[in-house]
């Protein structure tokens, strides 16, 4: 598992800079070469060893959460930790525990914790960095939000990057889902190793199958911009209202690497980094496979390289995104230290092959009911029943995650109360 994404979503210029300094970047000669590259970088095999999380938070003024956020106030609070997408001259220092910081388009803050060999060590790093960040913000009258969507303010893009400008233009004709996803949502992303070659297909299927029950159990984003959306997870709804081709959940497969590689090559380009002052809008309807073959408008572009394909990978917003490890992206952001509860549960659920098999079995009746989970949450009887079984299974395995007994007892109590309230 890598410490951070090779090409973070909010630093697309890094790709073009990398290409400028790497004149020997490999040109992709045909579709087979592209698919081989995707499969090799997105699914790395080996015994599960590392665990990571990425915590996103909406930022509010402590005295009035409805007040629009001034990026200058956020930069003052973050100081030398301010990401360069907001202050290009910033040293962009990581947090004291080593976690890099980034910003989403609406100035949501994100902590990308360095992967750790145990959940106990991950808790130590994240708890320290989260407490540090909370204190810095509080010193400037700011606080971290507690929900997966901004409950008080409408979405406004505040980062002026070429990537985000191109994304906003692309999503605008589809509806308001794109700008809402970009500028008003926050998620919890749990990063788990893909596992040994003979385990990958089952682990890939299991983290997807558990999605609807866990999405429902941890949904907390019903209110947005002062109104009731009618969805338990309006954050999920916003993601789904962007481009279906880059958001729909993958299906179980005996060869997820090959299926993912095929999907990536057939997905249209969304953003195309260019030298200023050219906009980063991609030619309409051109897939990466078209680019390799030089078809249509892609014939006017330079032949694509592996760097270009690596950047294209960052434009996928699926519930689970393979990045060499499995990045679980379907959970709403959780308040404060409550990120640990779903992280510990999911870690326990993947701890042993036998538990993975049991997870697939209990989730089978609701494995594809994403929309119902997002809309009704645990008010849907079938999803609630599956969520109780998933929580029971996870709680029975929590002893494998290496946390102190008292902490485990607290997690079990909280998880059981969540699905049995």
Secondary structure, 3 states (H helix, E strand, C coil): CCCCCCCCCCCCHHHHHHHHHCCCCCECCCHHHHHHHHHHHHECCCCCCCEEEEEEECEEECCCCCCCCCHHHHHHHHHHHCCCCCCCCCCCCCCCCCCEEEECCCCCEEEECCCECCHHHHHHHHHHHHHHHHHHHHCCCEEECCCCECCCCCCCCCCCCHHHHHHHHHHHCCCCHHHHHHHHECEEEEEEECCCCCCHHHHHHHHHHCHHHHHHHCCCECEECCEECCCCEHHHHHHHCCCHHHCCCCCCCCCHHHHHHHHHHHCECCECCCCCCCCCECCCCCEHHHHHHCCHHHHHCCCCEHHHHHHHHCCCCCCEEECEEEEEEEEECCCHHHHHHHHHHHHHHCCCHHHHHHHHHHHHHHCCCHHHHHHHHHHCHHHHHHHHHHHHHHHHHHHHCCCCHHHHHHHHHHHHHHHHC
